Amino acid sequence: MKFTPKSEEQMQREEQEAKNRFLWQPQECDFEILEAEDYTSSAGKQSIKCNIKIYNDEGRDQRVYVYLTPNYMRLFKSACDACGLTEQYEAGEIEADMFEGKSGRCKIKIDKSKDPQYADKNAIDIFVGAGSASRPARVKADDLDDSIPF
């Protein structure tokens, strides 16, 4: 068998490139919150864990996870504003399920991995707009009217 030998450095570089293949450059894109649930960190701090699908202008999508917490007020408030929950934010009372199915626009960034074993990843930097997502929001089963007369 014939092959081209590679140095350890070449193999590591190729592995890193493969890990980053699906990494998007910082940009503004559409988002849809698929799931949101209450979450308590190991330090006992409350947050809302959101499973979010983001869409770029090329029609590609990927999932990111965001922890909304008053400890990062800028991100937390921007999510509330983009999801039409400003009134609830100002009242100081937000429930996780209020975010489910909401969509809008956000700015994404690249979070650099501190561990070379893991690839860099996209993350939401800030939410920037409400309701203009080009993808339809998911409909909750409770909202479906399945009493169609035949």
N, C-alpha and C positions, 0 to 999 in steps of 0.2 A: 504494500500500500504506500502510495506517495502522498505527502501532505506538506504544508508549509508550517514550520514550527512558529510558535508565538511566544513572546516573552510574557512574564507575569504581568508586567505593566500593560501590554497590549490586551491581555485577557481581561484585566480589571477595567480598562477603559471601555471595551466592548460591552461588558456586563453593565456598566453604568449607563451607557448609551441606550441599551435595551430597556433598562428600568425607566429611563426618562422619555422613551419614545412617545408616550401619550401625554406628556406634559404640555400644557398650553402656555403661551406667553401671556403676561398681564394684559387684561382687556376688560371691557364691559360686556356682560352677557346676560341672557335671560336665566331665571331660576324658577324652580317649582319645589315647594316643600312637600315631600312625599310622606314623611312621618315626623312627629314631634312628641317627645315624652319627657316627663320629669326625670331628673338625674341628680344624684347626690355624689359629690366627689369623695375620695378617700379622706380628704380633710374635713368633710362634713358640709361643704358649701353647695347650695342648691343652684341648679341651672336647668336649662331646657336643651336636650340633645335633639338636633334636627338632622334628618337624613334628607339631603337636598340634591336634586338633579339640576345641573347647569347645562346650558346649550350655547354653543358659539355660532357665529354667523355662517360657518361652513356646514351647519346642520349636524355637527357631532355633539355628543353629550357625554357626561360623566357624572359620577356621584361624589359628593363631598359631605363631610360631617362638620357641623358647627355646634358649639356649646354656647348658648346665649345665657349670659350671666350679668348681673349688675356690677360685677368686678371689672368688666370690659364694657362700660356704659356706652361708648360711642357705637360699637357694633350692635349692642342690645337695642338701643334707641333707634338706630337706622333700620333694624329688622322690623321693629314695631311700626315705624312710619311706613315702610315699604309694603307691609302686610295689612295696612288699614287699621292698625291697633293703637293709634296715637292716644285716643281717649282712654283706653284701658291702661296704657303706659302712664299717662298723667294721673290716673287714679291710684297707681301703684299696685295694681292687681292684674296679673297675667296668668293664664292657664296654658299649658303646653298644647292642648288640642285646638286652641284658637289659631295656631300657625298652620295646621294641616290643610293642604290644598291651596294655600296662598301662592301667588306667583308675582313676578316683577323683574326688576333689573338689579344687577350687582356688579361690583368690580372684583376681579379675582387677582390674586398674586401668586407667587411661587414661594412656598415654604421650603427652605433648604434643610435637608436632613442632617442631623448632628451625628448620625451613625452611618458610616459608609456601607453598611449592610442593607440600608433602606434607601429607596429612591427619593428624590425631591418630589413634592406633591403640590397640586393646586389647592388653594384655600380662598375663602371669601374674605376680602379685605374690608368691604363695606357694602351695605345694601343702598341702592341709589334711587330706585323708583318703584312705584306701585302699579300693579295691574296691567302692564304693557307687555308681558311675556307673550311671545309668539306661539308658545305651546299651550294647549288647553290645560287648565287645572284639573286635577283628579277629583272626581265626584265621590263623595262619601256614600256608602250604602244607605245610610239613614235619610239622605236627601233624594233618593230615587223614588219616583212615584210608580210603583209596580202594580197599581190597581187599574189596569187598562181593560175596559169592557170589550168583550167580543160578541 
